[in-house]
Amino acid sequence: MAKLSFFLLSVLIIVASAIVNGSATSETVGIYELKKGKMSVKFTNWGATIVSVILPDKYGKLGDIALGYDSVKEYMNDTSYIGSIAGRVGNRISGAQFTLNGVHYKLAPNEGNNTLHGGIVGFSDVVWKVNKYKKDGDAPSIEFAYHSYDGEEGFPGALKVTVAYTLKPDNMLSVKMKAKALNKATPVNLIQHTYWNLGNHNSGDILSEQVQIFASHYTPVDSQAIPTGEIVSVKGTPYDFLKPHIVGSRINKLLTTGYNINYVIDGIPGKLKKTAVVKDYKSGRVMELFTNQPGVQFYSAKFLKDVRGKGGYVYQPFGALCLETQAFPDAVNHPNFPSSIVYPGKDYKHVMVFKFSISS
C-alpha cells in the first residue's frame, strides 16, 4: 500500500509539473531506447535527458559511458543537470539580469546572485512531449518538444523548442536542438549536459583520459565563474589542449580546482566543425565531438560529490567530464561576444555530433 501511495504521488507530481511549466498537454514520464548495431542509448522525457550510452570497449565488452540514475524519480531530484538539456539559457547570466531592446529583465537567481542553466526550474526540470519515436531501423531517433511560456523564469517571449537525438552509422549520435521565438526576441542557449566517462560510468575518475580541444582562445572568468569579457589565448596556460593532454597532467597548475571554462572554438562560425576528442587508454574508447556553436564548456566535474548513481555507485569529483557546446556564457551582458539573441522569424539551430570508435 505504501509503495502504491508513493507511485500515485509521483504521478501527480509529474502531471503537475507538466501543467505548471507550460507543457501543452499533460505528459507521462518514461524511458525510451534507441539501438543500432552494438550501440544503445536510453533517454527520458524528463529534461530531454540522456540516461545511458552503451558501447563495446576494445575487448568487445559492453559498458555504459554516461553517468546517470536508475529511476526517473532520481532524475527529478537531480541537482547536477546530469544528462539533461539546460535552458532557456544554459550556463551563467551575471546578476540574474540583462537588457534587451531597451527593456530590463530580472531573472530567477539560483546560484548566488546569478542565474545558472535557466533558473530555478529550467528546461532540465520539466516534462517534454515525445513528438516522434523510431526505436530502430537505419536511423533510430527520438524528438522531444517543449513550449516555454512568456515570462518563464523571467525570460521574455514564448519559445517553441525541440531536441532530436538520432543514431547514425559508425556509432554516431546526432543531437539537433532547435528553438523558435514566437512573439519576442529572447536569449537562447540550449546545452546538452551529459557527464562522460569513457572507461564506464562506474570506473572512477577521468584524470587519466586524454583530451584535445580545437580552440586557440578561451574566456576567463571571475570568482563566480562569470566571464570577465576578455577573450585570451590558451598559449602558455594549462587551458591549452590544442595538442592532446591527459586531463590530470596540469590540473594542479590551475588557479581553480579543476577545469570549468568556455573555449572559443576555431573554425568558421555557424559551420559544423571538429571541437574535441577524448580518449580512454584502458578501454580504448574514443569520442569525437563536432558542433556548429561558437563555444564549448570543458568541465571536469569538480562539484560532483557523493552523488548516488546507477547501481548504487557513488560519483565523486572528477568522476566524469562534460563538453557542453554553447553560446558564450553571459553573452547577453557582453556586446563583444557572439549574440545569443533569437528573434521571431529567425530560428535557433544547435547541432552536436558524437562519433565513437575504438583505438588500440
KEKE-3310 file (N, C-alpha, C; in steps of 0.2 Angstrom, whole numbers, plus 5000, padded with zeros to 4 digits):
npx = (5004:5010:5020:5011:5004:5015:5019:5007:5008:5019:5016:5006:5014:5022:5013:5008:5019:5021:5010:5011:5023:5021:5019:5010:5001:4996:5009:5016:5030:5043:5055:5065:5072:5085:5092:5106:5116:5129:5127:5118:5107:5098:5085:5075:5060:5059:5067:5072:5083:5098:5100:5108:5123:5128:5141:5153:5170:5188:5190:5178:5168:5153:5149:5143:5144:5140:5136:5123:5106:5096:5082:5067:5063:5074:5081:5072:5075:5088:5102:5113:5111:5113:5115:5105:5095:5099:5092:5081:5092:5107:5122:5129:5121:5126:5122:5109:5101:5097:5098:5087:5084:5080:5073:5073:5077:5073:5079:5077:5087:5098:5110:5119:5119:5117:5110:5109:5110:5096:5088:5078:5068:5073:5074:5079:5071:5058:5044:5045:5037:5035:5038:5041:5046:5056:5062:5072:5080:5087:5090:5088:5078:5073:5062:5060:5049:5046:5036:5040:5034:5029:5039:5043:5053:5058:5062:5060:5046:5037:5043:5046:5053:5063:5071:5081:5087:5097:5103:5116:5126:5141:5143:5138:5131:5119:5114:5101:5096:5083:5075:5061:5057:5042:5035:5043:5059:5073:5085:5094:5101:5104:5109:5117:5120:5128:5137:5152:5161:5173:5178:5169:5154:5155:5169:5178:5189:5192:5204:5215:5211:5213:5212:5208:5206:5200:5203:5209:5208:5201:5188:5191:5186:5178:5178:5166:5163:5159:5161:5174:5174:5184:5194:5206:5222:5226:5238:5253:5247:5238:5226:5228:5224:5226:5235:5234:5232:5234:5220:5223:5236:5240:5232:5234:5240:5231:5222:5210:5200:5201:5194:5183:5178:5175:5178:5184:5179:5189:5188:5175:5162:5146:5147:5148:5160:5175:5177:5182:5192:5191:5200:5201:5213:5213:5201:5200:5191:5186:5180:5174:5169:5158:5152:5141:5142:5149:5156:5163:5161:5172:5171:5177:5170:5171:5162:5154:5149:5147:5136:5124:5123:5119:5116:5119:5132:5143:5146:5160:5170:5178:5174:5169:5168:5162:5158:5151:5144:5140:5133:5143:5145:5135:5133:5123:5126:5138:5143:5153:5154:5149:5132:5118:5105:5088:5077:5060:5055:5068:5076:5083:5097:5106:5118:5125:5137:5142:5155:5159:5173:5185:5202:5217)
npy = (4994:5006:5008:5009:5021:5030:5029:5034:5047:5051:5051:5061:5072:5073:5075:5087:5095:5095:5103:5115:5120:5124:5115:5109:5099:5086:5076:5060:5052:5044:5030:5029:5020:5019:5009:5003:4992:4988:4998:5007:5018:5027:5037:5049:5058:5068:5082:5080:5070:5062:5045:5034:5028:5015:5005:4995:4990:4990:4976:4971:4971:4976:4993:5006:5023:5035:5045:5043:5039:5026:5027:5037:5045:5049:5057:5067:5073:5077:5088:5091:5092:5081:5073:5081:5093:5109:5125:5140:5147:5141:5138:5153:5168:5184:5192:5189:5196:5206:5218:5220:5227:5239:5236:5231:5215:5205:5190:5174:5171:5158:5153:5160:5177:5175:5168:5151:5139:5142:5145:5143:5133:5126:5120:5108:5103:5100:5092:5085:5084:5069:5070:5062:5045:5033:5018:5009:5003:5011:5023:5026:5036:5050:5063:5077:5089:5106:5119:5134:5147:5164:5174:5164:5160:5173:5176:5184:5182:5169:5152:5140:5124:5111:5095:5083:5067:5056:5040:5036:5029:5020:5021:5034:5048:5060:5076:5087:5103:5114:5130:5142:5158:5165:5177:5187:5194:5185:5178:5163:5148:5133:5118:5103:5092:5080:5069:5062:5047:5038:5026:5019:5022:5019:5018:5026:5040:5053:5058:5052:5051:5056:5072:5083:5099:5109:5124:5140:5150:5156:5161:5170:5169:5176:5176:5170:5162:5169:5176:5188:5196:5196:5189:5177:5171:5153:5149:5144:5142:5131:5128:5125:5114:5111:5102:5085:5081:5073:5074:5076:5080:5093:5099:5104:5116:5125:5139:5137:5124:5111:5110:5121:5130:5141:5138:5146:5140:5135:5139:5141:5152:5146:5135:5117:5109:5101:5099:5093:5079:5065:5052:5036:5026:5014:5007:5009:5017:5030:5047:5058:5075:5086:5102:5116:5127:5142:5141:5130:5122:5116:5105:5097:5091:5095:5099:5088:5077:5064:5059:5047:5036:5025:5008:5010:5015:5028:5044:5054:5070:5074:5062:5062:5070:5085:5091:5104:5111:5127:5144:5159:5160:5171:5179:5189:5200:5205:5214:5211:5198:5184:5185:5179:5181:5177:5180:5183:5174:5171:5157:5147:5136:5122:5111:5095:5082:5067:5055:5039:5028:5014:5013:5005)
npz = (5000:5004:4994:4983:4986:4986:4972:4966:4971:4965:4951:4951:4954:4943:4933:4937:4936:4922:4919:4926:4921:4908:4898:4883:4884:4897:4901:4903:4911:4904:4900:4886:4872:4860:4847:4838:4829:4839:4848:4860:4866:4880:4885:4894:4895:4905:4906:4894:4893:4892:4897:4897:4888:4879:4874:4866:4872:4869:4870:4867:4876:4883:4889:4900:4896:4901:4914:4927:4933:4941:4941:4936:4946:4953:4943:4944:4956:4954:4955:4948:4934:4926:4911:4905:4896:4897:4899:4897:4894:4895:4906:4914:4919:4923:4938:4937:4927:4912:4898:4885:4869:4875:4886:4903:4910:4924:4931:4938:4951:4955:4958:4970:4967:4953:4938:4934:4921:4916:4927:4942:4939:4926:4909:4911:4921:4918:4910:4895:4879:4869:4853:4841:4838:4834:4836:4831:4816:4801:4805:4820:4830:4841:4846:4856:4863:4869:4876:4880:4891:4889:4900:4908:4921:4921:4908:4892:4880:4872:4868:4857:4857:4852:4853:4845:4845:4836:4830:4820:4806:4810:4824:4828:4836:4834:4839:4838:4842:4842:4841:4842:4842:4847:4849:4854:4855:4862:4873:4869:4874:4872:4881:4880:4893:4897:4907:4904:4905:4898:4902:4908:4917:4930:4933:4940:4942:4929:4926:4920:4907:4890:4882:4868:4862:4850:4850:4851:4859:4875:4887:4900:4918:4933:4951:4953:4942:4931:4915:4912:4901:4893:4879:4877:4873:4873:4874:4882:4894:4906:4900:4887:4875:4862:4857:4861:4878:4894:4906:4920:4920:4921:4930:4943:4941:4939:4944:4949:4956:4946:4929:4922:4910:4897:4880:4865:4850:4836:4819:4806:4810:4814:4806:4805:4814:4819:4837:4849:4855:4864:4873:4881:4887:4894:4891:4877:4871:4860:4859:4848:4845:4837:4832:4828:4835:4844:4855:4868:4884:4894:4907:4922:4932:4945:4955:4957:4969:4981:4974:4972:4960:4945:4949:4962:4963:4969:4963:4962:4964:4948:4942:4930:4914:4906:4890:4884:4871:4865:4866:4871:4888:4898:4888:4885:4892:4887:4875:4865:4863:4853:4848:4857:4855:4849:4837:4832:4818:4814:4817:4830:4829:4834:4833:4837:4835:4840:4839:4840:4843:4842:4849:4848)
capx = (5000:5014:5023:5006:5003:5021:5018:5002:5010:5024:5012:5003:5019:5024:5007:5008:5025:5019:5005:5014:5029:5019:5018:5004:4997:4999:5014:5019:5037:5045:5062:5065:5079:5087:5098:5109:5122:5130:5126:5112:5106:5092:5083:5069:5057:5061:5073:5075:5089:5102:5101:5114:5126:5131:5146:5159:5177:5192:5189:5171:5164:5149:5149:5139:5149:5136:5133:5115:5102:5092:5075:5065:5062:5081:5082:5068:5078:5095:5104:5119:5110:5116:5112:5099:5095:5099:5089:5081:5099:5112:5127:5128:5120:5128:5117:5102:5098:5100:5094:5087:5079:5078:5069:5077:5074:5076:5078:5077:5094:5098:5117:5120:5115:5117:5106:5113:5106:5089:5085:5076:5065:5075:5072:5081:5067:5051:5042:5045:5032:5038:5035:5042:5050:5058:5067:5077:5080:5093:5092:5083:5078:5068:5062:5056:5047:5044:5034:5041:5029:5032:5040:5046:5060:5059:5064:5054:5043:5035:5048:5045:5059:5063:5078:5081:5093:5097:5109:5119:5131:5148:5142:5137:5125:5117:5109:5099:5092:5080:5070:5058:5054:5035:5032:5048:5066:5074:5091:5093:5107:5102:5116:5117:5124:5130:5144:5155:5167:5174:5180:5162:5151:5157:5176:5182:5190:5194:5210:5220:5209:5216:5208:5211:5201:5202:5202:5216:5206:5196:5185:5192:5181:5180:5177:5159:5163:5156:5166:5176:5173:5190:5195:5213:5225:5227:5246:5257:5242:5236:5220:5230:5223:5227:5238:5231:5235:5230:5217:5226:5243:5242:5226:5237:5243:5225:5220:5203:5200:5198:5193:5176:5179:5172:5183:5182:5181:5192:5184:5170:5156:5140:5148:5150:5167:5178:5178:5186:5192:5193:5202:5202:5218:5211:5195:5201:5186:5187:5174:5175:5163:5158:5147:5141:5142:5155:5160:5162:5162:5175:5170:5180:5165:5174:5157:5151:5151:5143:5130:5122:5120:5117:5118:5122:5139:5143:5150:5164:5174:5182:5171:5167:5169:5157:5160:5145:5144:5136:5135:5147:5142:5134:5134:5118:5129:5145:5142:5159:5153:5143:5125:5114:5098:5084:5072:5055:5057:5075:5076:5090:5099:5112:5120:5131:5138:5147:5157:5163:5177:5190:5209:5221)
capy = (5000:5012:5009:5011:5028:5034:5029:5039:5054:5053:5053:5068:5077:5073:5078:5094:5098:5097:5109:5121:5123:5126:5110:5110:5093:5083:5071:5055:5052:5037:5029:5027:5017:5018:5004:5002:4988:4986:5004:5008:5025:5027:5044:5051:5065:5072:5086:5078:5068:5055:5041:5029:5026:5008:5004:4990:4993:4987:4969:4969:4971:4982:4997:5012:5028:5041:5045:5044:5036:5020:5029:5044:5049:5051:5062:5073:5076:5079:5095:5092:5093:5075:5071:5084:5099:5115:5131:5143:5150:5137:5142:5158:5175:5188:5197:5187:5201:5209:5222:5219:5231:5244:5233:5227:5209:5202:5183:5170:5169:5151:5152:5166:5182:5174:5163:5146:5134:5143:5147:5138:5127:5127:5115:5101:5101:5100:5086:5086:5080:5065:5071:5057:5040:5027:5015:5005:5004:5014:5030:5027:5043:5052:5070:5079:5096:5109:5125:5139:5152:5171:5176:5159:5161:5179:5177:5187:5179:5162:5149:5133:5121:5103:5092:5077:5063:5051:5036:5036:5023:5021:5023:5041:5051:5066:5080:5094:5107:5120:5135:5147:5164:5165:5184:5192:5192:5182:5175:5156:5144:5126:5115:5096:5092:5073:5068:5057:5043:5033:5020:5016:5027:5017:5016:5030:5047:5054:5061:5049:5052:5061:5077:5088:5104:5113:5131:5144:5155:5155:5167:5170:5171:5179:5171:5167:5159:5174:5179:5195:5199:5195:5183:5177:5165:5147:5148:5145:5141:5124:5128:5124:5107:5111:5096:5081:5081:5070:5079:5077:5081:5100:5102:5107:5122:5130:5143:5134:5116:5108:5114:5124:5136:5141:5139:5149:5135:5138:5137:5146:5152:5143:5129:5111:5108:5096:5103:5090:5072:5062:5045:5032:5021:5007:5004:5010:5021:5037:5051:5064:5079:5091:5107:5122:5133:5146:5139:5123:5122:5110:5104:5091:5089:5096:5099:5081:5074:5060:5058:5040:5035:5019:5003:5012:5018:5035:5048:5059:5074:5071:5056:5062:5076:5087:5095:5107:5116:5133:5151:5160:5161:5178:5183:5194:5206:5206:5215:5209:5191:5182:5186:5173:5183:5174:5185:5180:5173:5168:5151:5144:5129:5120:5104:5091:5075:5062:5049:5034:5022:5011:5014:5000)
capz = (5000:5004:4988:4978:4988:4983:4965:4964:4972:4960:4945:4952:4954:4936:4929:4939:4933:4915:4918:4929:4917:4902:4893:4880:4887:4902:4898:4907:4910:4903:4897:4878:4870:4853:4846:4831:4830:4847:4852:4863:4870:4883:4886:4897:4893:4910:4904:4887:4896:4890:4903:4896:4881:4880:4868:4867:4873:4864:4871:4865:4882:4883:4895:4900:4897:4903:4921:4927:4938:4940:4941:4934:4952:4954:4939:4946:4962:4952:4956:4944:4927:4923:4905:4903:4892:4901:4895:4891:4893:4899:4909:4918:4917:4929:4942:4935:4923:4906:4895:4878:4866:4880:4892:4908:4913:4930:4931:4944:4953:4958:4960:4972:4963:4946:4935:4931:4917:4915:4933:4947:4936:4919:4904:4914:4926:4915:4906:4887:4875:4864:4846:4837:4841:4830:4841:4827:4809:4798:4809:4825:4833:4846:4846:4862:4862:4875:4875:4886:4891:4890:4907:4912:4924:4919:4901:4888:4875:4871:4864:4855:4857:4850:4853:4842:4845:4831:4829:4813:4805:4813:4831:4829:4840:4832:4843:4835:4846:4838:4845:4838:4846:4844:4849:4856:4855:4868:4873:4869:4874:4874:4882:4882:4899:4898:4910:4901:4907:4893:4905:4911:4922:4937:4933:4944:4939:4922:4926:4915:4900:4886:4879:4864:4861:4845:4852:4852:4864:4880:4890:4908:4922:4939:4956:4952:4936:4926:4911:4913:4894:4889:4875:4878:4870:4878:4874:4889:4900:4907:4896:4881:4873:4855:4856:4866:4885:4899:4910:4926:4920:4923:4933:4949:4939:4938:4950:4952:4957:4940:4923:4921:4907:4890:4874:4858:4845:4830:4813:4803:4814:4811:4802:4809:4815:4825:4843:4854:4855:4871:4873:4887:4885:4897:4887:4870:4868:4858:4857:4844:4845:4831:4833:4824:4840:4844:4861:4872:4891:4897:4914:4924:4937:4952:4960:4958:4976:4984:4970:4971:4953:4943:4953:4969:4963:4971:4959:4966:4960:4943:4940:4923:4911:4901:4884:4883:4866:4868:4865:4876:4895:4900:4881:4885:4895:4884:4867:4861:4862:4848:4851:4859:4854:4844:4835:4829:4811:4813:4822:4833:4827:4838:4831:4840:4833:4844:4835:4845:4840:4847:4847:4851)
cpx = (5004:5017:5018:5005:5009:5021:5013:5004:5015:5021:5009:5008:5021:5019:5007:5013:5024:5015:5008:5019:5027:5019:5011:4999:5001:5003:5016:5026:5039:5053:5061:5072:5079:5093:5100:5115:5123:5129:5119:5112:5099:5091:5077:5067:5057:5067:5076:5082:5092:5103:5107:5116:5130:5135:5151:5165:5181:5192:5182:5166:5160:5149:5145:5144:5146:5134:5126:5113:5098:5084:5073:5065:5069:5083:5078:5071:5085:5096:5110:5118:5112:5112:5107:5100:5094:5097:5084:5089:5103:5118:5125:5126:5121:5122:5110:5098:5101:5095:5093:5081:5076:5074:5074:5074:5077:5074:5078:5084:5093:5105:5120:5116:5114:5112:5110:5108:5098:5085:5083:5073:5067:5072:5074:5076:5060:5050:5041:5040:5037:5035:5035:5047:5050:5064:5073:5077:5086:5095:5087:5084:5072:5068:5057:5055:5044:5041:5035:5037:5033:5033:5042:5053:5062:5061:5058:5052:5042:5040:5046:5051:5058:5070:5077:5087:5092:5104:5110:5124:5137:5148:5142:5130:5124:5112:5107:5094:5089:5075:5068:5055:5047:5033:5037:5055:5068:5081:5090:5100:5106:5109:5114:5122:5126:5136:5146:5161:5168:5176:5175:5160:5154:5165:5181:5183:5192:5200:5216:5217:5212:5211:5212:5205:5203:5200:5208:5214:5201:5193:5186:5186:5183:5178:5171:5158:5159:5162:5168:5175:5179:5190:5202:5215:5226:5235:5249:5253:5240:5229:5221:5229:5223:5230:5235:5235:5230:5227:5220:5233:5245:5237:5228:5240:5237:5224:5214:5204:5197:5196:5185:5177:5177:5178:5180:5184:5184:5188:5179:5164:5150:5141:5150:5157:5169:5180:5182:5186:5194:5195:5203:5207:5216:5206:5196:5196:5188:5181:5176:5168:5164:5152:5147:5141:5148:5159:5158:5165:5166:5175:5173:5176:5168:5168:5152:5153:5146:5136:5129:5119:5118:5120:5121:5129:5138:5148:5153:5167:5178:5180:5169:5169:5163:5160:5153:5146:5139:5138:5139:5143:5141:5134:5129:5121:5136:5144:5147:5158:5148:5136:5121:5106:5094:5078:5066:5056:5064:5076:5083:5091:5105:5113:5126:5131:5143:5148:5161:5167:5181:5197:5212:5226)
cpy = (5006:5013:5011:5019:5032:5034:5034:5046:5056:5055:5059:5073:5078:5077:5086:5098:5100:5103:5115:5124:5124:5121:5110:5104:5090:5077:5066:5054:5045:5036:5026:5025:5017:5013:5004:4999:4987:4993:5005:5014:5025:5035:5044:5057:5070:5076:5084:5075:5062:5051:5037:5029:5020:5007:4998:4993:4989:4979:4966:4969:4977:4986:5003:5018:5035:5040:5046:5040:5030:5022:5036:5048:5052:5057:5069:5076:5078:5086:5096:5092:5087:5073:5075:5090:5105:5121:5134:5145:5145:5141:5148:5165:5180:5192:5195:5192:5203:5214:5221:5223:5237:5242:5229:5221:5207:5195:5180:5168:5162:5149:5158:5171:5181:5169:5158:5141:5135:5145:5141:5132:5128:5121:5108:5098:5101:5093:5088:5082:5076:5066:5065:5052:5034:5023:5011:5007:5007:5020:5030:5034:5044:5060:5072:5087:5099:5116:5130:5145:5159:5173:5170:5160:5168:5181:5180:5182:5171:5159:5142:5129:5113:5101:5085:5073:5057:5047:5035:5030:5025:5024:5031:5043:5058:5070:5086:5097:5113:5124:5140:5152:5165:5173:5189:5190:5190:5179:5167:5153:5137:5122:5107:5094:5084:5073:5062:5054:5037:5026:5016:5021:5026:5015:5021:5037:5047:5057:5058:5048:5057:5066:5081:5092:5109:5121:5134:5149:5153:5161:5166:5172:5174:5174:5167:5163:5163:5176:5186:5199:5199:5189:5182:5170:5159:5146:5149:5144:5133:5123:5126:5116:5107:5104:5091:5081:5077:5075:5081:5080:5088:5103:5105:5114:5127:5133:5141:5127:5113:5113:5115:5130:5135:5142:5142:5144:5138:5135:5143:5146:5150:5136:5123:5110:5104:5101:5100:5082:5070:5054:5042:5026:5014:5004:5004:5014:5028:5040:5057:5068:5085:5096:5112:5128:5136:5144:5132:5124:5115:5110:5097:5089:5089:5097:5093:5078:5070:5059:5050:5039:5028:5013:5004:5015:5026:5039:5053:5064:5071:5064:5056:5069:5078:5091:5098:5113:5121:5140:5153:5162:5169:5182:5189:5201:5208:5207:5212:5201:5189:5182:5180:5175:5180:5178:5181:5180:5171:5163:5150:5137:5127:5112:5101:5085:5072:5056:5045:5029:5019:5012:5008:5003)
cpz = (5000:4998:4983:4980:4985:4976:4963:4965:4967:4953:4945:4951:4947:4932:4931:4936:4926:4914:4920:4924:4910:4896:4890:4883:4893:4899:4904:4906:4909:4901:4890:4876:4862:4852:4839:4832:4837:4851:4854:4867:4873:4885:4891:4895:4899:4908:4898:4888:4893:4896:4903:4889:4882:4873:4870:4868:4868:4865:4869:4870:4882:4890:4894:4901:4899:4910:4922:4933:4936:4938:4939:4940:4954:4950:4941:4952:4960:4953:4952:4936:4923:4917:4902:4898:4896:4896:4900:4889:4898:4901:4912:4915:4924:4932:4940:4932:4917:4903:4888:4875:4870:4886:4896:4911:4919:4930:4938:4946:4956:4959:4963:4969:4956:4944:4932:4927:4917:4921:4938:4944:4928:4915:4907:4919:4924:4911:4899:4884:4870:4857:4842:4840:4837:4833:4837:4820:4807:4802:4814:4828:4838:4846:4852:4860:4868:4873:4881:4885:4892:4898:4911:4914:4923:4912:4896:4882:4875:4866:4863:4854:4856:4851:4850:4842:4840:4831:4822:4812:4809:4820:4832:4832:4838:4837:4839:4839:4842:4843:4841:4843:4843:4844:4851:4855:4862:4868:4873:4869:4876:4875:4884:4887:4901:4902:4907:4905:4903:4895:4907:4916:4929:4938:4937:4941:4932:4921:4922:4908:4896:4882:4874:4862:4856:4846:4854:4858:4869:4883:4898:4912:4929:4945:4956:4946:4931:4922:4912:4906:4890:4885:4874:4875:4875:4878:4880:4895:4901:4903:4889:4879:4866:4853:4862:4873:4890:4904:4916:4926:4922:4927:4940:4947:4938:4945:4953:4953:4951:4934:4923:4917:4899:4885:4868:4853:4839:4824:4811:4808:4811:4807:4807:4808:4820:4831:4848:4852:4862:4870:4880:4885:4888:4893:4880:4867:4866:4857:4854:4844:4840:4833:4828:4829:4841:4850:4864:4879:4892:4904:4917:4931:4944:4957:4961:4964:4979:4981:4969:4964:4952:4947:4960:4969:4964:4967:4963:4961:4955:4941:4933:4920:4906:4896:4881:4877:4867:4864:4871:4883:4896:4893:4881:4888:4893:4877:4863:4860:4857:4851:4852:4858:4848:4843:4832:4821:4809:4819:4824:4831:4830:4836:4835:4837:4837:4840:4839:4841:4845:4844:4851:4857)
residu = (MET:ALA:LYS:LEU:SER:PHE:PHE:LEU:LEU:SER:VAL:LEU:ILE:ILE:VAL:ALA:SER:ALA:ILE:VAL:ASN:GLY:SER:ALA:THR:SER:GLU:THR:VAL:GLY:ILE:TYR:GLU:LEU:LYS:LYS:GLY:LYS:MET:SER:VAL:LYS:PHE:THR:ASN:TRP:GLY:ALA:THR:ILE:VAL:SER:VAL:ILE:LEU:PRO:ASP:LYS:TYR:GLY:LYS:LEU:GLY:ASP:ILE:ALA:LEU:GLY:TYR:ASP:SER:VAL:LYS:GLU:TYR:MET:ASN:ASP:THR:SER:TYR:ILE:GLY:SER:ILE:ALA:GLY:ARG:VAL:GLY:ASN:ARG:ILE:SER:GLY:ALA:GLN:PHE:THR:LEU:ASN:GLY:VAL:HIS:TYR:LYS:LEU:ALA:PRO:ASN:GLU:GLY:ASN:ASN:THR:LEU:HIS:GLY:GLY:ILE:VAL:GLY:PHE:SER:ASP:VAL:VAL:TRP:LYS:VAL:ASN:LYS:TYR:LYS:LYS:ASP:GLY:ASP:ALA:PRO:SER:ILE:GLU:PHE:ALA:TYR:HIS:SER:TYR:ASP:GLY:GLU:GLU:GLY:PHE:PRO:GLY:ALA:LEU:LYS:VAL:THR:VAL:ALA:TYR:THR:LEU:LYS:PRO:ASP:ASN:MET:LEU:SER:VAL:LYS:MET:LYS:ALA:LYS:ALA:LEU:ASN:LYS:ALA:THR:PRO:VAL:ASN:LEU:ILE:GLN:HIS:THR:TYR:TRP:ASN:LEU:GLY:ASN:HIS:ASN:SER:GLY:ASP:ILE:LEU:SER:GLU:GLN:VAL:GLN:ILE:PHE:ALA:SER:HIS:TYR:THR:PRO:VAL:ASP:SER:GLN:ALA:ILE:PRO:THR:GLY:GLU:ILE:VAL:SER:VAL:LYS:GLY:THR:PRO:TYR:ASP:PHE:LEU:LYS:PRO:HIS:ILE:VAL:GLY:SER:ARG:ILE:ASN:LYS:LEU:LEU:THR:THR:GLY:TYR:ASN:ILE:ASN:TYR:VAL:ILE:ASP:GLY:ILE:PRO:GLY:LYS:LEU:LYS:LYS:THR:ALA:VAL:VAL:LYS:ASP:TYR:LYS:SER:GLY:ARG:VAL:MET:GLU:LEU:PHE:THR:ASN:GLN:PRO:GLY:VAL:GLN:PHE:TYR:SER:ALA:LYS:PHE:LEU:LYS:ASP:VAL:ARG:GLY:LYS:GLY:GLY:TYR:VAL:TYR:GLN:PRO:PHE:GLY:ALA:LEU:CYS:LEU:GLU:THR:GLN:ALA:PHE:PRO:ASP:ALA:VAL:ASN:HIS:PRO:ASN:PHE:PRO:SER:SER:ILE:VAL:TYR:PRO:GLY:LYS:ASP:TYR:LYS:HIS:VAL:MET:VAL:PHE:LYS:PHE:SER:ILE:SER:SER)
# end
